[in-house]
Amino acid sequence: MSRETKEGGIDGPRDAELLDRIRERNPSRLGVGRAGSRPRTDTLLDFRADHGIARDAVLTSVDEGFIEEMGLVKIGTLVEDTEEYLARPDRGREISAETAEYLREHCEEGPEVQVIVADGLSSSAVEANVPELLPILLDGLVDRDLRVGTPVFVEYGRVDVMDAIGEELEAECCVILIGERPGLASAESLSAYLVYGPERGGPTAKKSVISNIHRGGLPPVEAGAQLVDLIAEMCERERSGIDLREDDREFVAE
């Protein structure tokens, strides 16, 4: 059986061993070969299957039982449905006056750290990573003697909804765990955005981020530990984002 038939790759590559090493270390579709002017049938079917998984991650919702099991207070943004969520990112960044009142009734006000989980663009990322990450994060913050607010889940949430929630609850610091836009290599990538002194309309440069959280990237347990360290540093220095890194450079220069 030829290499082309056996592996569905390039027929007669110049350096087969090097190509194998590259393909083993990279999840991208490299060296898949072609059948005439078109992709091979197996390659095309794999592509369509991964594309379907990515679409499902965007279009499906986080299970209600999961939210309850995680002990999260559920709220929504101004978005009504998935179609509006994709078309109007601005509405995913804000909450209604009624939702703000609900937050104040059901959540602790004035915490040092407000933890938020949001579906974002991948419900799969939330369900795959939050069960391992969230306990590490919450326990670690308590161990650092940081007062943690009532964890919240946001349906149809964008990153900047953390500013609205943090402002309403008068939180010192906010972290949002949010599903990122799925790719064809992984539909389960989660990111964590953090901000000190959340306020509506605050610049993106004021936010810190840890991204690529999933089993094939930064493992969720390790991400939880990194987040604890970063949040503790933010609270100690009273800054986040580019201000935190500028502070690092000033410290080294001195």
DRENNU-378871 format. One record per residue: residue number from 1; residue in three letters; x, y, z of N, C-alpha, C in turn. Coordinates in steps of 0.2 Angstrom, whole numbers, plus 5000, padded with zeros to 4 digits. Layout:
N
- NUM:ALA:X:Y:Z:X:Y:Z:X:Y:Z $
...
This chain:
254
- 1:MET:5004:4994:5000:5000:5000:5000:5004:5006:5000 $
- 2:SER:5003:5011:4996:5007:5017:4995:5006:5021:5001 $
- 3:ARG:5011:5026:5002:5010:5031:5008:5004:5035:5007 $
- 4:GLU:5002:5037:5000:4997:5041:4999:4990:5038:5001 $
- 5:THR:4989:5031:4999:4983:5028:5001:4983:5026:5008 $
- 6:LYS:4988:5025:5012:4988:5023:5019:4987:5029:5023 $
- 7:GLU:4990:5034:5022:4989:5040:5026:4985:5046:5024 $
- 8:GLY:4983:5045:5017:4979:5051:5015:4983:5057:5014 $
- 9:GLY:4990:5057:5014:4994:5063:5014:4997:5064:5007 $
- 10:ILE:5003:5067:5007:5006:5069:5000:5009:5063:4998 $
- 11:ASP:5009:5062:4991:5012:5056:4988:5019:5058:4986 $
- 12:GLY:5023:5054:4989:5030:5054:4988:5034:5061:4990 $
- 13:PRO:5033:5063:4996:5036:5069:4999:5043:5069:4999 $
- 14:ARG:5047:5074:4998:5054:5075:4998:5057:5072:5004 $
- 15:ASP:5054:5074:5010:5057:5072:5016:5051:5069:5021 $
- 16:ALA:5049:5063:5020:5043:5060:5023:5044:5060:5031 $
- 17:GLU:5050:5059:5034:5051:5059:5041:5050:5066:5044 $
- 18:LEU:5052:5072:5040:5051:5078:5042:5044:5080:5042 $
- 19:LEU:5041:5078:5037:5033:5080:5036:5029:5076:5042 $
- 20:ASP:5031:5070:5044:5028:5067:5049:5029:5071:5056 $
- 21:ARG:5035:5073:5057:5036:5077:5063:5032:5083:5063 $
- 22:ILE:5032:5087:5058:5028:5093:5058:5020:5091:5059 $
- 23:ARG:5018:5086:5056:5011:5085:5057:5009:5082:5064 $
- 24:GLU:5014:5079:5067:5013:5077:5074:5013:5082:5079 $
- 25:ARG:5016:5088:5077:5017:5093:5082:5012:5099:5081 $
- 26:ASN:5008:5098:5076:5004:5104:5074:4997:5101:5072 $
- 27:PRO:4991:5104:5075:4985:5101:5074:4982:5104:5068 $
- 28:SER:4985:5108:5064:4982:5111:5058:4983:5105:5052 $
- 29:ARG:4979:5106:5047:4978:5102:5042:4984:5103:5037 $
- 30:LEU:4990:5100:5038:4996:5100:5035:4998:5094:5031 $
- 31:GLY:5000:5094:5025:5002:5089:5021:4996:5084:5020 $
- 32:VAL:4990:5086:5019:4985:5081:5018:4984:5079:5010 $
- 33:GLY:4987:5082:5006:4987:5080:4999:4981:5082:4995 $
- 34:ARG:4980:5080:4989:4974:5082:4985:4973:5076:4980 $
- 35:ALA:4967:5076:4978:4965:5071:4973:4964:5075:4967 $
- 36:GLY:4968:5075:4962:4968:5080:4957:4968:5087:4959 $
- 37:SER:4963:5091:4957:4962:5098:4959:4958:5099:4966 $
- 38:ARG:4956:5093:4969:4951:5094:4975:4954:5090:4981 $
- 39:PRO:4951:5092:4987:4954:5088:4993:4952:5081:4992 $
- 40:ARG:4955:5077:4996:4953:5070:4996:4947:5069:5000 $
- 41:THR:4943:5064:4999:4937:5063:5002:4937:5062:5009 $
- 42:ASP:4942:5059:5012:4943:5058:5019:4944:5065:5022 $
- 43:THR:4949:5069:5019:4950:5076:5021:4944:5080:5022 $
- 44:LEU:4940:5080:5016:4934:5084:5016:4929:5082:5021 $
- 45:LEU:4928:5076:5022:4924:5073:5027:4926:5075:5034 $
- 46:ASP:4932:5075:5036:4935:5077:5042:4934:5085:5043 $
- 47:PHE:4935:5088:5038:4934:5096:5038:4927:5097:5040 $
- 48:ARG:4922:5094:5036:4915:5095:5037:4913:5093:5044 $
- 49:ALA:4915:5088:5047:4914:5086:5054:4916:5091:5059 $
- 50:ASP:4922:5093:5058:4925:5098:5063:4921:5105:5062 $
- 51:HIS:4919:5106:5056:4915:5113:5055:4908:5112:5058 $
- 52:GLY:4905:5106:5058:4899:5105:5061:4900:5105:5069 $
- 53:ILE:4905:5103:5072:4906:5103:5079:4907:5111:5081 $
- 54:ALA:4911:5115:5077:4912:5122:5078:4905:5125:5078 $
- 55:ARG:4901:5124:5073:4894:5127:5073:4890:5125:5079 $
- 56:ASP:4890:5119:5081:4886:5117:5087:4888:5121:5093 $
- 57:ALA:4895:5122:5093:4898:5125:5099:4895:5132:5100 $
- 58:VAL:4894:5136:5094:4891:5142:5094:4884:5143:5095 $
- 59:LEU:4880:5138:5092:4873:5138:5091:4869:5135:5097 $
- 60:THR:4873:5131:5101:4869:5127:5106:4870:5131:5113 $
- 61:SER:4866:5130:5118:4867:5133:5124:4870:5129:5130 $
- 62:VAL:4872:5132:5135:4875:5129:5140:4869:5125:5144 $
- 63:ASP:4870:5119:5146:4864:5116:5149:4862:5119:5156 $
- 64:GLU:4856:5119:5157:4853:5122:5163:4856:5118:5169 $
- 65:GLY:4856:5112:5169:4858:5107:5174:4866:5109:5176 $
- 66:PHE:4870:5110:5171:4877:5112:5172:4877:5118:5176 $
- 67:ILE:4873:5123:5174:4874:5130:5178:4872:5129:5185 $
- 68:GLU:4867:5125:5186:4865:5124:5193:4870:5120:5197 $
- 69:GLU:4873:5115:5194:4878:5111:5197:4884:5115:5199 $
- 70:MET:4886:5120:5195:4891:5124:5196:4890:5129:5201 $
- 71:GLY:4884:5130:5204:4882:5135:5209:4882:5142:5206 $
- 72:LEU:4880:5143:5200:4880:5150:5197:4874:5153:5197 $
- 73:VAL:4874:5159:5198:4867:5163:5198:4867:5165:5190 $
- 74:LYS:4861:5163:5187:4861:5165:5180:4857:5171:5178 $
- 75:ILE:4860:5175:5174:4857:5181:5171:4858:5181:5164 $
- 76:GLY:4855:5186:5160:4856:5187:5153:4858:5194:5151 $
- 77:THR:4860:5195:5145:4861:5202:5143:4855:5205:5139 $
- 78:LEU:4856:5210:5136:4851:5213:5132:4849:5209:5126 $
- 79:VAL:4853:5204:5124:4852:5199:5118:4846:5195:5119 $
- 80:GLU:4842:5194:5114:4836:5190:5115:4837:5183:5112 $
- 81:ASP:4841:5182:5107:4842:5175:5104:4849:5175:5101 $
- 82:THR:4851:5169:5098:4858:5168:5095:4859:5172:5089 $
- 83:GLU:4854:5173:5085:4855:5177:5079:4856:5184:5081 $
- 84:GLU:4853:5187:5086:4854:5194:5088:4861:5194:5091 $
- 85:TYR:4863:5189:5095:4870:5189:5098:4875:5189:5093 $
- 86:LEU:4875:5186:5087:4880:5186:5082:4880:5193:5079 $
- 87:ALA:4874:5196:5078:4873:5202:5074:4875:5208:5078 $
- 88:ARG:4873:5208:5085:4874:5214:5089:4878:5213:5095 $
- 89:PRO:4885:5213:5094:4889:5212:5100:4888:5217:5105 $
- 90:ASP:4886:5223:5103:4885:5228:5108:4880:5226:5114 $
- 91:ARG:4875:5223:5111:4870:5221:5116:4872:5215:5121 $
- 92:GLY:4877:5211:5119:4880:5206:5123:4884:5209:5129 $
- 93:ARG:4886:5216:5128:4890:5219:5133:4886:5222:5139 $
- 94:GLU:4880:5222:5138:4876:5226:5143:4870:5222:5146 $
- 95:ILE:4868:5224:5152:4862:5221:5156:4857:5226:5157 $
- 96:SER:4851:5224:5158:4845:5228:5159:4845:5231:5166 $
- 97:ALA:4841:5236:5167:4840:5238:5174:4837:5233:5179 $
- 98:GLU:4833:5229:5176:4830:5224:5180:4835:5218:5182 $
- 99:THR:4839:5217:5177:4845:5212:5178:4849:5215:5183 $
- 100:ALA:4851:5221:5183:4855:5224:5188:4852:5223:5195 $
- 101:GLU:4846:5225:5195:4843:5224:5202:4843:5217:5204 $
- 102:TYR:4842:5212:5200:4842:5205:5201:4849:5203:5204 $
- 103:LEU:4854:5206:5201:4861:5204:5203:4862:5207:5211 $
- 104:ARG:4859:5213:5212:4860:5215:5219:4856:5212:5224 $
- 105:GLU:4851:5209:5222:4847:5205:5226:4850:5198:5228 $
- 106:HIS:4853:5195:5223:4855:5188:5224:4863:5187:5224 $
- 107:CYS:4866:5192:5224:4874:5192:5224:4877:5196:5229 $
- 108:GLU:4882:5195:5232:4886:5199:5237:4888:5205:5234 $
- 109:GLU:4887:5211:5237:4890:5217:5234:4896:5219:5237 $
- 110:GLY:4900:5222:5233:4907:5225:5235:4912:5219:5236 $
- 111:PRO:4912:5214:5232:4918:5209:5233:4924:5211:5231 $
- 112:GLU:4930:5208:5233:4936:5210:5230:4937:5207:5223 $
- 113:VAL:4934:5201:5222:4934:5197:5216:4927:5195:5214 $
- 114:GLN:4925:5197:5208:4919:5194:5206:4920:5190:5200 $
- 115:VAL:4918:5183:5201:4919:5178:5196:4913:5177:5191 $
- 116:ILE:4914:5178:5185:4909:5177:5180:4910:5172:5175 $
- 117:VAL:4905:5168:5173:4906:5163:5167:4901:5165:5162 $
- 118:ALA:4903:5165:5156:4899:5167:5150:4900:5162:5145 $
- 119:ASP:4894:5161:5141:4894:5156:5136:4899:5158:5130 $
- 120:GLY:4898:5165:5128:4902:5168:5123:4901:5164:5116 $
- 121:LEU:4906:5162:5113:4905:5159:5106:4906:5152:5106 $
- 122:SER:4906:5149:5112:4907:5142:5113:4904:5139:5119 $
- 123:SER:4898:5136:5119:4895:5133:5125:4900:5126:5127 $
- 124:SER:4903:5123:5122:4907:5117:5123:4913:5119:5127 $
- 125:ALA:4916:5125:5126:4922:5127:5130:4920:5128:5137 $
- 126:VAL:4914:5130:5138:4912:5131:5145:4911:5125:5149 $
- 127:GLU:4907:5120:5146:4906:5114:5149:4912:5109:5149 $
- 128:ALA:4917:5110:5145:4923:5106:5145:4928:5108:5150 $
- 129:ASN:4928:5115:5151:4934:5117:5156:4932:5120:5162 $
- 130:VAL:4926:5123:5163:4924:5126:5169:4924:5121:5175 $
- 131:PRO:4921:5115:5174:4921:5110:5180:4928:5109:5183 $
- 132:GLU:4933:5109:5180:4940:5108:5183:4943:5115:5185 $
- 133:LEU:4942:5120:5181:4945:5127:5182:4942:5130:5188 $
- 134:LEU:4935:5131:5188:4932:5135:5193:4933:5133:5200 $
- 135:PRO:4933:5127:5202:4935:5125:5209:4942:5127:5211 $
- 136:ILE:4947:5126:5207:4954:5128:5208:4954:5136:5209 $
- 137:LEU:4950:5139:5205:4950:5147:5205:4947:5149:5212 $
- 138:LEU:4941:5147:5213:4938:5149:5219:4942:5147:5226 $
- 139:ASP:4944:5141:5226:4948:5139:5232:4954:5143:5233 $
- 140:GLY:4958:5144:5227:4964:5147:5227:4963:5155:5230 $
- 141:LEU:4958:5158:5227:4957:5165:5230:4955:5165:5237 $
- 142:VAL:4951:5160:5240:4950:5160:5247:4956:5159:5251 $
- 143:ASP:4961:5155:5248:4967:5154:5251:4971:5160:5252 $
- 144:ARG:4970:5164:5247:4974:5171:5247:4971:5176:5251 $
- 145:ASP:4965:5174:5255:4962:5179:5259:4958:5184:5255 $
- 146:LEU:4956:5183:5249:4952:5187:5245:4945:5186:5245 $
- 147:ARG:4941:5191:5246:4934:5190:5247:4931:5189:5240 $
- 148:VAL:4928:5184:5239:4925:5182:5232:4918:5183:5232 $
- 149:GLY:4915:5186:5227:4908:5187:5227:4904:5181:5224 $
- 150:THR:4898:5181:5223:4893:5176:5221:4895:5175:5214 $
- 151:PRO:4897:5169:5212:4899:5167:5205:4892:5168:5200 $
- 152:VAL:4893:5171:5195:4888:5172:5190:4889:5169:5183 $
- 153:PHE:4883:5167:5180:4883:5164:5173:4879:5169:5169 $
- 154:VAL:4882:5171:5163:4879:5176:5159:4877:5172:5152 $
- 155:GLU:4871:5172:5150:4869:5169:5144:4870:5175:5139 $
- 156:TYR:4872:5173:5133:4873:5178:5127:4878:5184:5130 $
- 157:GLY:4883:5182:5133:4888:5187:5136:4894:5188:5131 $
- 158:ARG:4896:5194:5131:4902:5196:5128:4907:5198:5133 $
- 159:VAL:4913:5199:5132:4919:5200:5137:4917:5206:5141 $
- 160:ASP:4915:5212:5138:4914:5218:5142:4908:5218:5146 $
- 161:VAL:4904:5213:5146:4898:5212:5151:4901:5212:5158 $
- 162:MET:4907:5210:5159:4911:5210:5165:4911:5217:5168 $
- 163:ASP:4912:5222:5164:4912:5229:5166:4905:5231:5169 $
- 164:ALA:4900:5229:5166:4893:5231:5168:4892:5227:5175 $
- 165:ILE:4893:5221:5175:4892:5217:5181:4896:5220:5187 $
- 166:GLY:4903:5221:5186:4907:5223:5191:4905:5230:5194 $
- 167:GLU:4903:5234:5189:4901:5241:5191:4895:5241:5195 $
- 168:GLU:4890:5237:5193:4884:5236:5197:4885:5233:5204 $
- 169:LEU:4889:5228:5205:4891:5225:5211:4896:5228:5215 $
- 170:GLU:4899:5234:5212:4905:5237:5215:4910:5233:5217 $
- 171:ALA:4912:5228:5212:4918:5224:5213:4924:5227:5212 $
- 172:GLU:4929:5225:5216:4936:5228:5215:4939:5225:5209 $
- 173:CYS:4938:5219:5208:4941:5215:5202:4936:5210:5199 $
- 174:CYS:4937:5210:5192:4932:5205:5189:4936:5200:5185 $
- 175:VAL:4934:5194:5184:4937:5189:5180:4931:5186:5176 $
- 176:ILE:4931:5185:5170:4926:5182:5166:4929:5176:5162 $
- 177:LEU:4926:5170:5163:4928:5164:5159:4923:5163:5153 $
- 178:ILE:4926:5164:5147:4921:5164:5142:4923:5160:5136 $
- 179:GLY:4919:5157:5133:4920:5153:5127:4922:5157:5121 $
- 180:GLU:4928:5155:5118:4930:5159:5112:4928:5156:5106 $
- 181:ARG:4928:5160:5100:4926:5158:5094:4930:5151:5092 $
- 182:PRO:4926:5146:5091:4929:5139:5089:4932:5139:5083 $
- 183:GLY:4938:5135:5083:4941:5134:5076:4940:5127:5074 $
- 184:LEU:4943:5125:5069:4942:5118:5066:4947:5113:5070 $
- 185:ALA:4952:5116:5073:4956:5111:5077:4953:5110:5084 $
- 186:SER:4950:5115:5087:4947:5114:5093:4941:5119:5094 $
- 187:ALA:4935:5116:5097:4929:5120:5098:4928:5121:5106 $
- 188:GLU:4934:5119:5109:4933:5120:5117:4938:5124:5120 $
- 189:SER:4940:5130:5116:4945:5134:5119:4941:5140:5123 $
- 190:LEU:4944:5140:5129:4941:5145:5134:4946:5151:5135 $
- 191:SER:4944:5157:5137:4948:5162:5139:4946:5165:5145 $
- 192:ALA:4951:5168:5149:4949:5172:5155:4951:5179:5154 $
- 193:TYR:4947:5184:5155:4948:5191:5154:4948:5194:5161 $
- 194:LEU:4952:5198:5163:4952:5201:5170:4953:5208:5170 $
- 195:VAL:4950:5212:5174:4950:5219:5175:4950:5221:5182 $
- 196:TYR:4954:5226:5184:4954:5229:5190:4950:5236:5190 $
- 197:GLY:4946:5237:5194:4942:5243:5194:4937:5243:5188 $
- 198:PRO:4933:5238:5187:4928:5238:5181:4923:5244:5181 $
- 199:GLU:4923:5246:5175:4918:5252:5174:4916:5251:5166 $
- 200:ARG:4910:5253:5165:4907:5253:5158:4911:5258:5154 $
- 201:GLY:4913:5255:5148:4917:5260:5143:4924:5260:5144 $
- 202:GLY:4926:5256:5149:4934:5256:5150:4937:5253:5144 $
- 203:PRO:4944:5255:5143:4947:5253:5137:4950:5246:5138 $
- 204:THR:4950:5242:5132:4952:5235:5132:4959:5234:5134 $
- 205:ALA:4963:5240:5134:4970:5239:5136:4971:5238:5144 $
- 206:LYS:4965:5240:5147:4965:5239:5154:4964:5232:5157 $
- 207:LYS:4963:5228:5152:4961:5220:5153:4967:5216:5152 $
- 208:SER:4968:5211:5157:4973:5206:5156:4969:5200:5153 $
- 209:VAL:4973:5195:5150:4969:5189:5147:4974:5183:5148 $
- 210:ILE:4971:5177:5149:4974:5171:5148:4970:5167:5144 $
- 211:SER:4973:5165:5138:4969:5162:5133:4971:5155:5131 $
- 212:ASN:4968:5151:5126:4969:5145:5124:4969:5140:5130 $
- 213:ILE:4964:5140:5134:4963:5135:5139:4958:5130:5137 $
- 214:HIS:4962:5124:5136:4958:5118:5134:4963:5112:5135 $
- 215:ARG:4961:5106:5134:4965:5100:5136:4971:5100:5131 $
- 216:GLY:4970:5103:5125:4976:5103:5120:4980:5109:5120 $
- 217:GLY:4979:5114:5125:4982:5120:5126:4985:5120:5133 $
- 218:LEU:4982:5126:5136:4984:5126:5143:4978:5123:5147 $
- 219:PRO:4980:5117:5151:4975:5113:5154:4971:5118:5159 $
- 220:PRO:4965:5116:5160:4961:5120:5165:4963:5121:5172 $
- 221:VAL:4966:5115:5174:4968:5116:5181:4974:5120:5182 $
- 222:GLU:4979:5120:5177:4984:5124:5177:4982:5132:5176 $
- 223:ALA:4977:5133:5172:4975:5139:5171:4972:5142:5177 $
- 224:GLY:4968:5138:5181:4965:5141:5187:4971:5143:5192 $
- 225:ALA:4976:5139:5192:4982:5141:5197:4985:5148:5194 $
- 226:GLN:4986:5149:5188:4989:5155:5185:4984:5161:5186 $
- 227:LEU:4977:5160:5186:4973:5165:5187:4973:5167:5194 $
- 228:VAL:4974:5163:5199:4974:5165:5206:4980:5169:5207 $
- 229:ASP:4986:5167:5204:4992:5171:5205:4991:5178:5202 $
- 230:LEU:4988:5179:5196:4987:5185:5192:4982:5189:5196 $
- 231:ILE:4977:5187:5198:4972:5191:5202:4975:5193:5208 $
- 232:ALA:4978:5189:5212:4982:5192:5218:4986:5197:5217 $
- 233:GLU:4990:5197:5211:4995:5202:5209:4991:5209:5207 $
- 234:MET:4985:5208:5204:4981:5214:5202:4978:5217:5208 $
- 235:CYS:4976:5213:5213:4973:5216:5219:4978:5220:5223 $
- 236:GLU:4984:5217:5223:4990:5220:5227:4992:5227:5224 $
- 237:ARG:4993:5227:5217:4995:5232:5214:4990:5237:5211 $
- 238:GLU:4984:5235:5212:4978:5239:5210:4978:5241:5203 $
- 239:ARG:4979:5237:5199:4979:5238:5191:4979:5232:5187 $
- 240:SER:4978:5232:5181:4977:5227:5177:4979:5229:5169 $
- 241:GLY:4980:5224:5165:4981:5225:5158:4988:5228:5157 $
- 242:ILE:4988:5233:5152:4994:5236:5151:4997:5240:5157 $
- 243:ASP:4993:5242:5161:4996:5246:5167:5000:5241:5172 $
- 244:LEU:4998:5235:5172:5001:5230:5176:5008:5229:5173 $
- 245:ARG:5008:5228:5167:5015:5226:5163:5019:5232:5163 $
- 246:GLU:5017:5238:5163:5021:5244:5163:5024:5245:5170 $
- 247:ASP:5020:5243:5175:5022:5243:5182:5028:5238:5183 $
- 248:ASP:5028:5232:5179:5033:5227:5179:5040:5230:5177 $
- 249:ARG:5039:5234:5171:5045:5237:5168:5048:5242:5172 $
- 250:GLU:5044:5246:5175:5046:5251:5180:5050:5248:5186 $
- 251:PHE:5047:5243:5188:5050:5239:5194:5057:5236:5192 $
- 252:VAL:5058:5234:5186:5064:5231:5183:5069:5236:5182 $
- 253:ALA:5067:5242:5180:5071:5248:5178:5074:5251:5185 $
- 254:GLU:5070:5251:5190:5073:5253:5196:5078:5248:5199 $
